């Protein structure tokens, strides 16, 4: 068997190409998993945005219905006492009083 320094080594080239193929398949799989994760996050945030829009629209509708119809109403709307705890509609279990 002769040692040929200047002849192409086919077996080394094939092994290197196989390594590149394995690396490419692994990267494809990683990106596919990341894409599925991001798609799930996008769906979750879309649902959250829809819920928040419904909550805002509902609150606006309630506040519009609670206002007096005429501008010359005799009594101003009731206000909460200064020492009352603030309301947190997104977390009703929260208690700010010590």
N, C-alpha and C positions, 0 to 999 in steps of 0.2 A: 504494500500500500504506500502510495506516494503522498507527500504533503505538498499540496498546491496552494500557495499563498495568494495567487492572483486569480484563481478561478472562483466563480460565485458558489457560495455555500447554500444550496437550496434548502436543506433541513433547518438551518438557522433562520432563514427568511420565513419559512412556514411556521416555525415556533413563535417568532415575533409577531407574525400576522395573527396567529391564534390568540396570543396575549392581547393584542389590540381588539380583536373581536370580543373576547370575554369582557374586557374593560368597557367597550361600547354597549354591550348588552346589560351590564350592571348599571351603567349610567342611565340607560333608557328606563330600566326598572325603577331606579331611584326617582327619576323625574316623573314617571307615571304615578307613583305613590304620592309624590308631592302634589301633583295635579289633582288627584282625587281628594286629598286633604284640603286644598284651596277651594275646590268646588263645594265641598261640604261647608267650609267657612262662609263662602259667598252666599249659599242658601240660608245658613243660619242668620247672617246679618240682614239679608233681604226680609226674612220673617220678622226679625227684631224691628227693622225700620217700619214695616207695615203695622206691627202692634203699637209702636210709639205714635205713628200718624193717627191711628184710630183713637188712642188715648187723648192726644192733643185735640183732635176734632171733637171728641165727646166733651172734653172740658170746655172748649170754646162754645159749643152748642149750649151746654148748661149755663155758662156765664151770660150768653146772649138771652136765654130764656128767663134768667133771674133778674135782668135789668128792667126798670120801669119802662113802660111803653112811651110815655110822654116826657119831653125834656123839662117840663115845668112841674115835676113831681114835688110834693110838699116835703116829704121826709127823705133824707139821704139814706143810702143803703147802710145796713148795720155793719159795724166793724167789730172785729174780735178785740177783746180787752188786751191791753199792753202786756199783761203778765201771762197770757195764754201761750201754751206751747205751740210752736209752728207745726203745720201739717206737712207730712211727707207722704203723698199718695202712693209712691212707688214702694214704700216700705212701711206699712201701717203698724208693725210691731215695734218700731223705733220709739223710744221714750227719751226725751231730752231733759226731763226733770230729774234732779238728783234726789 
